[in-house]
Amino acid sequence: MLVTFKTDVGNLTMFEKDALNVLKMMGHSATIPGAILAEDVPDALERLKNALDAEKLSASTDVEDIETDEEEPSVSMAHRGLPLANLLTLAVKENSDLMWSID
């Protein structure tokens, strides 16, 4: 399933598994649908950025398996969460609520 994050400044759609991960990173329960009021978005953004930074550090210290030509390259949560962090940054500037639901 797909989850769409909606703000007054734009929308972002993610796979449900990734959306649940970033919701937890923001300190929110993994409840879908849900919302964060504009006044609480800066705190959620800060928690998300901190979690993504921690994810980058842990990924850089992990020993990577050698990929074969048949394997798909993996995309880290740090990269998957970046578009949402960017959307939240814009939402903070515009004092916008964040809502999400399954589409």
Helices and strands as residue ranges (DSSP letters): E 2-7, E 10-15, H 16-25, E 34-36, G 38-40, H 41-61, H 77-80, H 82-93, E 98-102
